[in-house]
Amino acid sequence: MKRVLCGLVIALMMTGSGYADSTNEDCSFLKESAERHVWSAKNYRKGTILEADRQAKEGINNINAYKPFMDNELNAIKKAHYYAVTYSALCD
């Protein structure tokens, strides 16, 4: 509990002081990265849907075929979230 409180205090100190000064270039990079990863996640979702349609047409039900698409989608969502949170903390 003590570590959590110390972490919150440090985070508040960093966002309220000169440590949080970011250039427009840094902010643009964070925003573009978040948007790119959201776009990637949407494309992985489309891949999952296409694979489901293909399996439905062929009468196959292999859930393991979805796993790579779903793992990639989840990773893209996580990265988009990380970039968006960092952008929000430093640039908003």
N, C-alpha and C positions, 0 to 999 in steps of 0.2 A: 504494500500500500504506500509505503514511504517513497519507493522508487517511482510509482505512478505520479504521485503529487510533485516530486522533484522534476519529473519529465514535463508535466503540465506547466510548472512555473518557468522552466527554461524555454518551452515553446512560446509562452506568452511574452517573455522578455525578448525573444528574438523577433517576433512579429511586431512588437511595439517600438522597436528601436532601429538604429541604423543598420542592423544586420540583415534586415529584410529588403534592402534596396536592390532592386533587380532592374536590369536594363530592358529596353523594349525588345532587344534581340533575344534575351533569355525568355521573356514572357511569350514572344511569338513562337519560339521553339516549343515551349511547354504546351501552348494551345494547339499548335499544328500536330504535335505528337499525340495529344489526346484525341483530336479529330481523326487522325489516321488510324489509330487503334480501334476507335468506334466503327469506322468504315470496315476495317478488317473483320471485326466481330460480326458485323452484318453479313459480310460475304461468307464467313464460315457457317453462319446460320442458314444461308441459302444453300450451301453445300450439303448440309444435313437434310434439308427438305428435299433436295434433288435425289439424294441417296435413298431417302424413305420412299419417294415416288418410284424410283427404279426398282427397289425391292418389292414394292406393292405390285407392280406390273409383272414381275417375274415370279411372284408368289413365294418370295423368300422372307424370312424374319430373322435376320442376323443382327442383333443389337450391337455386336462388337464392331461392325462396320461403321457405326456412328461415333465410336469413341474418339478417333483422331480429330474429327470435326468438332466435337464437343469440347475436347481438351484445348484445342487451338482457340476456339471461341472464348472459353473461360480465361485463358491466358491473355487474350487480347482485351477482354473486359477489365481484368485486373490492372493491366498496364495503362489502359485509358483512365481508369479510376485514379491510379497513382499520379499520373500527369495532371489530371484535372484538379485533384486536391492540392498538389503543389502549386499549380497556377493560381488557384483560389487563395491560398495562404500568402503567396508572395506578390501577386500582381493585381488583385482586386482592391 
